[in-house]
Amino acid sequence: MPFGLLKYGLSSEYPGEHHFNPTTELKKHYDVVIIGAGGHGTGIAYHLAKYHGITNVAVLEKNYLGSGNTARNTAVIRSNYLTEEGVTFYRESVKLWQDLSNEFNYNVMMESRGQLTLAHSDAAIRSFRWRAEVNQHMGVRSELIDRQQIAEMVPNLNMSEDSRFPIMGGLWHADGATARHDAVAWGYAKGACERGVELHQLTEVQDIEVTSGRVTAVKTNRGRIECGCVVQAVAGASSVVAKMAGIPLPIHSYPLQAMVTQPYKPILTPHVSSPHLHVYTHQTSRGEFVIGGGSDPYPLYNTRATLDQRESLTAAALELFPFFAQARMLRQWAGTTDMTPDYSPIMGLSPVENYYLDAGWGTWGFKATPICGKTMAELVATKKVPDIIKPFELERFYKYQQINEAGATAASH
């Protein structure tokens, strides 16, 4: 090992393996153009190349790999939703997460730590009991636990009955986990590029050509590309990009902010959230406390952080963990969430024949990354909508068959 490091450090050329393809000129035609190089876009490209043999694929990213919501989330993985469609979908995603590092031989640093959602009212207890029953029926590990169990599980949590909103119980989700968001995009992109997919960073889509109801070409800041089909996976910019193809989406985009403290010794294992206080937190493997909450109350295409939200998150976090008063804030950031009216994603076909939608992820897109890559690639390759994503079609809003996912958190209610 020491000699290997010495050889690496003294080498006049980069001796390591390149993860991604070098920048090249855009080809005139691709079978598939994927707009957005986050976890979803690279995941779709990876599955197309590995499992369907489709490698004439271009992944276009206006910034750099994983620079959007993939790098601007708090990396929570869970499946304890409420609707049958949501639980089924995220249950399969969690299963894929558990073997993801082995899947593309790249460590995504997944940690199964569990998620504890706190109840501060009788209504919340009733709701959690309902969710636990649905989860257990669908094969997801969730259960309602009492105050004593919570105190034993999280000794540093403020369990005082004199607090403003005393903790009455909680929903324990043993399958809750976290992973390193950057590594997910890197792993998928590396695997896709090794199989012939082209990754084009700093390539912004400026227009989409539609002829006779079909996409024929994509115009970028680096030139025009003819294509067989287009997959849109651009998170907060979903409405803007879809509009280029003439597709109106029932989506509003809101900033979602989070922050992180300086590192401390390990004292908190599970992810702890309080929908009532609009705050959640967990301690990373590096010792930092990640703190997040609800979306900003107004639509905005921006990723700026605000003092107002920092104060709100801090006040809520201090109610749960008073020792945070001694913590120093390290950094604060924001993503842009694409919210649908029913807090469920939009996946599948669109009014344009060969244009596929991967949008409306709101605050739950990261945890869906593996299953999204798998199912959207299957749709593109076979032209058949997989049963597991059929409930999330855009047409549901015109058929009045919305999926009211009340198990979504941090949503702009």
Secondary structure, DSSP 4 states (H G I P E B T S, - for coil): -HHHHHHHHH-SS--SPPSSPPP-PPPSEEEEEEE--SHHHHHHHHHHHHHH----EEEE-SSSTT-SGGGSS--EE----SSHHHHHHHHHHHHHHTTHHHHHT-----EE--EEEEE-SHHHHHHHHHHHHHHHHTT--EEEE-HHHHHHH-TTS---TTSSS---EEEEETT-EE--HHHHHHHHHHHHHHTTPEEE-S--EEEEEEETTEEEEEEETTEEEEEEEEEE--GGGHHHHHHHTT---S-EEEEEEEEEE----S---SEEEETTTTEEEEE-TTSPEEEEEPPPSS--S-----HHHHHHHHHHHHHH-GGGGGPPEEEEEEEEEEE-TTS--EEE--SSTTEEEEE--TT-SGGGHHHHHHHHHHHHHHSS--TTTGGG-TTHHHHT-----TT--S---
